[in-house]
Amino acid sequence: MPSLVTYDVPEKHVELKKKLFKLGYLAQISTQSCPTFYFPNTTFYHSTKTPLQAREDVKAICKKIQIDLERCVATIWDSWAAICGQPFNNH
C-alpha cells in the first residue's frame, strides 16, 4: 500500500532526506493529472510501506543522526487533490 509521511525536525533536513531516498522514498511522483507531482518539502511517498513502517523509518533515522523528531504523521496515500507544484531549488 502506498504511504505518505511528513515530519518536522529542527536541523539536518538534507541528511534526513538523503537517508529516506536510500530507503526508496520519493519526493515526487508521476500521476495522471500531474506529469510530475512535487510533494511539500518534508513529505515523502513510498509505494509499498505502511504508514507504521514509514513513521518508524523516520524515527529510526532521526535517532541515528541524533536529531529531535518534533512532529510526524504517516498515512495511506489514497484519494487526493493537489497542486502539482514546482521542484525545490535548494534541496
Chimera marker file (.cmm) of the C-alpha trace (Angstrom):
<marker_set name="trace">
<marker id="1" x="0.000" y="0.000" z="0.000" r="1" g="1" b="0" radius="0.5"/>
<marker id="2" x="1.414" y="3.413" z="-0.833" r="1" g="1" b="0" radius="0.5"/>
<marker id="3" x="2.009" y="5.748" z="2.103" r="1" g="1" b="0" radius="0.5"/>
<marker id="4" x="2.896" y="9.351" z="2.775" r="1" g="1" b="0" radius="0.5"/>
<marker id="5" x="4.977" y="10.525" z="5.701" r="1" g="1" b="0" radius="0.5"/>
<marker id="6" x="5.536" y="14.128" z="6.746" r="1" g="1" b="0" radius="0.5"/>
<marker id="7" x="7.585" y="15.459" z="9.630" r="1" g="1" b="0" radius="0.5"/>
<marker id="8" x="9.236" y="18.438" z="11.304" r="1" g="1" b="0" radius="0.5"/>
<marker id="9" x="12.828" y="18.417" z="12.506" r="1" g="1" b="0" radius="0.5"/>
<marker id="10" x="14.879" y="21.369" z="13.796" r="1" g="1" b="0" radius="0.5"/>
<marker id="11" x="18.044" y="20.581" z="11.824" r="1" g="1" b="0" radius="0.5"/>
<marker id="12" x="19.791" y="18.178" z="9.434" r="1" g="1" b="0" radius="0.5"/>
<marker id="13" x="16.924" y="18.263" z="6.927" r="1" g="1" b="0" radius="0.5"/>
<marker id="14" x="19.137" y="17.369" z="3.971" r="1" g="1" b="0" radius="0.5"/>
<marker id="15" x="20.783" y="14.461" z="5.796" r="1" g="1" b="0" radius="0.5"/>
<marker id="16" x="17.384" y="13.040" z="6.766" r="1" g="1" b="0" radius="0.5"/>
<marker id="17" x="16.120" y="13.368" z="3.192" r="1" g="1" b="0" radius="0.5"/>
<marker id="18" x="19.150" y="11.592" z="1.750" r="1" g="1" b="0" radius="0.5"/>
<marker id="19" x="18.589" y="8.654" z="4.098" r="1" g="1" b="0" radius="0.5"/>
<marker id="20" x="14.896" y="8.476" z="3.173" r="1" g="1" b="0" radius="0.5"/>
<marker id="21" x="15.828" y="8.412" z="-0.525" r="1" g="1" b="0" radius="0.5"/>
<marker id="22" x="18.158" y="5.470" z="0.174" r="1" g="1" b="0" radius="0.5"/>
<marker id="23" x="15.170" y="3.596" z="1.669" r="1" g="1" b="0" radius="0.5"/>
<marker id="24" x="13.152" y="4.121" z="-1.515" r="1" g="1" b="0" radius="0.5"/>
<marker id="25" x="11.118" y="7.181" z="-0.500" r="1" g="1" b="0" radius="0.5"/>
<marker id="26" x="10.307" y="9.709" z="-3.204" r="1" g="1" b="0" radius="0.5"/>
<marker id="27" x="9.827" y="13.478" z="-3.094" r="1" g="1" b="0" radius="0.5"/>
<marker id="28" x="7.991" y="13.471" z="-6.425" r="1" g="1" b="0" radius="0.5"/>
<marker id="29" x="5.886" y="11.063" z="-8.450" r="1" g="1" b="0" radius="0.5"/>
<marker id="30" x="4.192" y="10.969" z="-11.842" r="1" g="1" b="0" radius="0.5"/>
<marker id="31" x="0.404" y="10.957" z="-11.872" r="1" g="1" b="0" radius="0.5"/>
<marker id="32" x="-2.331" y="11.090" z="-14.453" r="1" g="1" b="0" radius="0.5"/>
<marker id="33" x="-3.133" y="14.714" z="-13.611" r="1" g="1" b="0" radius="0.5"/>
<marker id="34" x="0.468" y="15.878" z="-12.999" r="1" g="1" b="0" radius="0.5"/>
<marker id="35" x="3.380" y="14.735" z="-15.186" r="1" g="1" b="0" radius="0.5"/>
<marker id="36" x="5.480" y="15.387" z="-12.090" r="1" g="1" b="0" radius="0.5"/>
<marker id="37" x="3.837" y="15.959" z="-8.720" r="1" g="1" b="0" radius="0.5"/>
<marker id="38" x="6.191" y="17.541" z="-6.180" r="1" g="1" b="0" radius="0.5"/>
<marker id="39" x="5.432" y="16.829" z="-2.537" r="1" g="1" b="0" radius="0.5"/>
<marker id="40" x="5.856" y="19.568" z="0.073" r="1" g="1" b="0" radius="0.5"/>
<marker id="41" x="9.370" y="19.939" z="1.481" r="1" g="1" b="0" radius="0.5"/>
<marker id="42" x="9.179" y="17.383" z="4.315" r="1" g="1" b="0" radius="0.5"/>
<marker id="43" x="6.651" y="14.999" z="2.799" r="1" g="1" b="0" radius="0.5"/>
<marker id="44" x="7.676" y="11.721" z="1.196" r="1" g="1" b="0" radius="0.5"/>
<marker id="45" x="5.952" y="8.895" z="-0.653" r="1" g="1" b="0" radius="0.5"/>
<marker id="46" x="6.710" y="5.190" z="-0.535" r="1" g="1" b="0" radius="0.5"/>
<marker id="47" x="4.900" y="2.760" z="-2.832" r="1" g="1" b="0" radius="0.5"/>
<marker id="48" x="4.973" y="-0.304" z="-0.564" r="1" g="1" b="0" radius="0.5"/>
<marker id="49" x="5.444" y="0.746" z="3.060" r="1" g="1" b="0" radius="0.5"/>
<marker id="50" x="2.608" y="1.003" z="5.549" r="1" g="1" b="0" radius="0.5"/>
<marker id="51" x="2.099" y="4.218" z="7.499" r="1" g="1" b="0" radius="0.5"/>
<marker id="52" x="3.506" y="2.490" z="10.596" r="1" g="1" b="0" radius="0.5"/>
<marker id="53" x="6.645" y="1.439" z="8.711" r="1" g="1" b="0" radius="0.5"/>
<marker id="54" x="7.069" y="4.946" z="7.287" r="1" g="1" b="0" radius="0.5"/>
<marker id="55" x="6.790" y="6.549" z="10.716" r="1" g="1" b="0" radius="0.5"/>
<marker id="56" x="9.239" y="4.055" z="12.184" r="1" g="1" b="0" radius="0.5"/>
<marker id="57" x="11.716" y="4.697" z="9.354" r="1" g="1" b="0" radius="0.5"/>
<marker id="58" x="11.699" y="8.433" z="10.110" r="1" g="1" b="0" radius="0.5"/>
<marker id="59" x="12.030" y="7.799" z="13.848" r="1" g="1" b="0" radius="0.5"/>
<marker id="60" x="14.969" y="5.427" z="13.326" r="1" g="1" b="0" radius="0.5"/>
<marker id="61" x="16.810" y="7.824" z="11.024" r="1" g="1" b="0" radius="0.5"/>
<marker id="62" x="16.327" y="10.704" z="13.450" r="1" g="1" b="0" radius="0.5"/>
<marker id="63" x="17.703" y="8.596" z="16.267" r="1" g="1" b="0" radius="0.5"/>
<marker id="64" x="20.675" y="7.524" z="14.150" r="1" g="1" b="0" radius="0.5"/>
<marker id="65" x="21.614" y="11.063" z="13.106" r="1" g="1" b="0" radius="0.5"/>
<marker id="66" x="20.771" y="12.402" z="16.570" r="1" g="1" b="0" radius="0.5"/>
<marker id="67" x="18.037" y="14.932" z="15.845" r="1" g="1" b="0" radius="0.5"/>
<marker id="68" x="14.727" y="15.564" z="17.546" r="1" g="1" b="0" radius="0.5"/>
<marker id="69" x="11.651" y="14.471" z="15.632" r="1" g="1" b="0" radius="0.5"/>
<marker id="70" x="9.245" y="17.254" z="16.562" r="1" g="1" b="0" radius="0.5"/>
<marker id="71" x="6.215" y="16.061" z="14.578" r="1" g="1" b="0" radius="0.5"/>
<marker id="72" x="5.449" y="13.143" z="12.298" r="1" g="1" b="0" radius="0.5"/>
<marker id="73" x="2.338" y="11.891" z="10.528" r="1" g="1" b="0" radius="0.5"/>
<marker id="74" x="2.135" y="8.926" z="8.188" r="1" g="1" b="0" radius="0.5"/>
<marker id="75" x="-0.977" y="7.893" z="6.284" r="1" g="1" b="0" radius="0.5"/>
<marker id="76" x="-2.179" y="5.774" z="3.388" r="1" g="1" b="0" radius="0.5"/>
<marker id="77" x="-1.893" y="7.527" z="0.011" r="1" g="1" b="0" radius="0.5"/>
<marker id="78" x="-5.392" y="7.071" z="-1.329" r="1" g="1" b="0" radius="0.5"/>
<marker id="79" x="-7.846" y="9.632" z="-2.640" r="1" g="1" b="0" radius="0.5"/>
<marker id="80" x="-6.303" y="13.063" z="-3.009" r="1" g="1" b="0" radius="0.5"/>
<marker id="81" x="-6.434" y="16.510" z="-4.569" r="1" g="1" b="0" radius="0.5"/>
<marker id="82" x="-3.316" y="18.592" z="-5.094" r="1" g="1" b="0" radius="0.5"/>
<marker id="83" x="-1.436" y="21.355" z="-6.862" r="1" g="1" b="0" radius="0.5"/>
<marker id="84" x="1.385" y="19.815" z="-8.932" r="1" g="1" b="0" radius="0.5"/>
<marker id="85" x="3.974" y="22.305" z="-7.650" r="1" g="1" b="0" radius="0.5"/>
<marker id="86" x="7.485" y="23.106" z="-8.788" r="1" g="1" b="0" radius="0.5"/>
<marker id="87" x="10.805" y="21.492" z="-7.877" r="1" g="1" b="0" radius="0.5"/>
<marker id="88" x="12.702" y="22.875" z="-4.889" r="1" g="1" b="0" radius="0.5"/>
<marker id="89" x="15.781" y="24.844" z="-5.884" r="1" g="1" b="0" radius="0.5"/>
<marker id="90" x="17.704" y="24.288" z="-2.659" r="1" g="1" b="0" radius="0.5"/>
<marker id="91" x="17.178" y="20.576" z="-1.954" r="1" g="1" b="0" radius="0.5"/>
<link id1="1" id2="2" r="1" g="1" b="0" radius="0.2"/>
<link id1="2" id2="3" r="1" g="1" b="0" radius="0.2"/>
<link id1="3" id2="4" r="1" g="1" b="0" radius="0.2"/>
<link id1="4" id2="5" r="1" g="1" b="0" radius="0.2"/>
<link id1="5" id2="6" r="1" g="1" b="0" radius="0.2"/>
<link id1="6" id2="7" r="1" g="1" b="0" radius="0.2"/>
<link id1="7" id2="8" r="1" g="1" b="0" radius="0.2"/>
<link id1="8" id2="9" r="1" g="1" b="0" radius="0.2"/>
<link id1="9" id2="10" r="1" g="1" b="0" radius="0.2"/>
<link id1="10" id2="11" r="1" g="1" b="0" radius="0.2"/>
<link id1="11" id2="12" r="1" g="1" b="0" radius="0.2"/>
<link id1="12" id2="13" r="1" g="1" b="0" radius="0.2"/>
<link id1="13" id2="14" r="1" g="1" b="0" radius="0.2"/>
<link id1="14" id2="15" r="1" g="1" b="0" radius="0.2"/>
<link id1="15" id2="16" r="1" g="1" b="0" radius="0.2"/>
<link id1="16" id2="17" r="1" g="1" b="0" radius="0.2"/>
<link id1="17" id2="18" r="1" g="1" b="0" radius="0.2"/>
<link id1="18" id2="19" r="1" g="1" b="0" radius="0.2"/>
<link id1="19" id2="20" r="1" g="1" b="0" radius="0.2"/>
<link id1="20" id2="21" r="1" g="1" b="0" radius="0.2"/>
<link id1="21" id2="22" r="1" g="1" b="0" radius="0.2"/>
<link id1="22" id2="23" r="1" g="1" b="0" radius="0.2"/>
<link id1="23" id2="24" r="1" g="1" b="0" radius="0.2"/>
<link id1="24" id2="25" r="1" g="1" b="0" radius="0.2"/>
<link id1="25" id2="26" r="1" g="1" b="0" radius="0.2"/>
<link id1="26" id2="27" r="1" g="1" b="0" radius="0.2"/>
<link id1="27" id2="28" r="1" g="1" b="0" radius="0.2"/>
<link id1="28" id2="29" r="1" g="1" b="0" radius="0.2"/>
<link id1="29" id2="30" r="1" g="1" b="0" radius="0.2"/>
<link id1="30" id2="31" r="1" g="1" b="0" radius="0.2"/>
<link id1="31" id2="32" r="1" g="1" b="0" radius="0.2"/>
<link id1="32" id2="33" r="1" g="1" b="0" radius="0.2"/>
<link id1="33" id2="34" r="1" g="1" b="0" radius="0.2"/>
<link id1="34" id2="35" r="1" g="1" b="0" radius="0.2"/>
<link id1="35" id2="36" r="1" g="1" b="0" radius="0.2"/>
<link id1="36" id2="37" r="1" g="1" b="0" radius="0.2"/>
<link id1="37" id2="38" r="1" g="1" b="0" radius="0.2"/>
<link id1="38" id2="39" r="1" g="1" b="0" radius="0.2"/>
<link id1="39" id2="40" r="1" g="1" b="0" radius="0.2"/>
<link id1="40" id2="41" r="1" g="1" b="0" radius="0.2"/>
<link id1="41" id2="42" r="1" g="1" b="0" radius="0.2"/>
<link id1="42" id2="43" r="1" g="1" b="0" radius="0.2"/>
<link id1="43" id2="44" r="1" g="1" b="0" radius="0.2"/>
<link id1="44" id2="45" r="1" g="1" b="0" radius="0.2"/>
<link id1="45" id2="46" r="1" g="1" b="0" radius="0.2"/>
<link id1="46" id2="47" r="1" g="1" b="0" radius="0.2"/>
<link id1="47" id2="48" r="1" g="1" b="0" radius="0.2"/>
<link id1="48" id2="49" r="1" g="1" b="0" radius="0.2"/>
<link id1="49" id2="50" r="1" g="1" b="0" radius="0.2"/>
<link id1="50" id2="51" r="1" g="1" b="0" radius="0.2"/>
<link id1="51" id2="52" r="1" g="1" b="0" radius="0.2"/>
<link id1="52" id2="53" r="1" g="1" b="0" radius="0.2"/>
<link id1="53" id2="54" r="1" g="1" b="0" radius="0.2"/>
<link id1="54" id2="55" r="1" g="1" b="0" radius="0.2"/>
<link id1="55" id2="56" r="1" g="1" b="0" radius="0.2"/>
<link id1="56" id2="57" r="1" g="1" b="0" radius="0.2"/>
<link id1="57" id2="58" r="1" g="1" b="0" radius="0.2"/>
<link id1="58" id2="59" r="1" g="1" b="0" radius="0.2"/>
<link id1="59" id2="60" r="1" g="1" b="0" radius="0.2"/>
<link id1="60" id2="61" r="1" g="1" b="0" radius="0.2"/>
<link id1="61" id2="62" r="1" g="1" b="0" radius="0.2"/>
<link id1="62" id2="63" r="1" g="1" b="0" radius="0.2"/>
<link id1="63" id2="64" r="1" g="1" b="0" radius="0.2"/>
<link id1="64" id2="65" r="1" g="1" b="0" radius="0.2"/>
<link id1="65" id2="66" r="1" g="1" b="0" radius="0.2"/>
<link id1="66" id2="67" r="1" g="1" b="0" radius="0.2"/>
<link id1="67" id2="68" r="1" g="1" b="0" radius="0.2"/>
<link id1="68" id2="69" r="1" g="1" b="0" radius="0.2"/>
<link id1="69" id2="70" r="1" g="1" b="0" radius="0.2"/>
<link id1="70" id2="71" r="1" g="1" b="0" radius="0.2"/>
<link id1="71" id2="72" r="1" g="1" b="0" radius="0.2"/>
<link id1="72" id2="73" r="1" g="1" b="0" radius="0.2"/>
<link id1="73" id2="74" r="1" g="1" b="0" radius="0.2"/>
<link id1="74" id2="75" r="1" g="1" b="0" radius="0.2"/>
<link id1="75" id2="76" r="1" g="1" b="0" radius="0.2"/>
<link id1="76" id2="77" r="1" g="1" b="0" radius="0.2"/>
<link id1="77" id2="78" r="1" g="1" b="0" radius="0.2"/>
<link id1="78" id2="79" r="1" g="1" b="0" radius="0.2"/>
<link id1="79" id2="80" r="1" g="1" b="0" radius="0.2"/>
<link id1="80" id2="81" r="1" g="1" b="0" radius="0.2"/>
<link id1="81" id2="82" r="1" g="1" b="0" radius="0.2"/>
<link id1="82" id2="83" r="1" g="1" b="0" radius="0.2"/>
<link id1="83" id2="84" r="1" g="1" b="0" radius="0.2"/>
<link id1="84" id2="85" r="1" g="1" b="0" radius="0.2"/>
<link id1="85" id2="86" r="1" g="1" b="0" radius="0.2"/>
<link id1="86" id2="87" r="1" g="1" b="0" radius="0.2"/>
<link id1="87" id2="88" r="1" g="1" b="0" radius="0.2"/>
<link id1="88" id2="89" r="1" g="1" b="0" radius="0.2"/>
<link id1="89" id2="90" r="1" g="1" b="0" radius="0.2"/>
<link id1="90" id2="91" r="1" g="1" b="0" radius="0.2"/>
</marker_set>
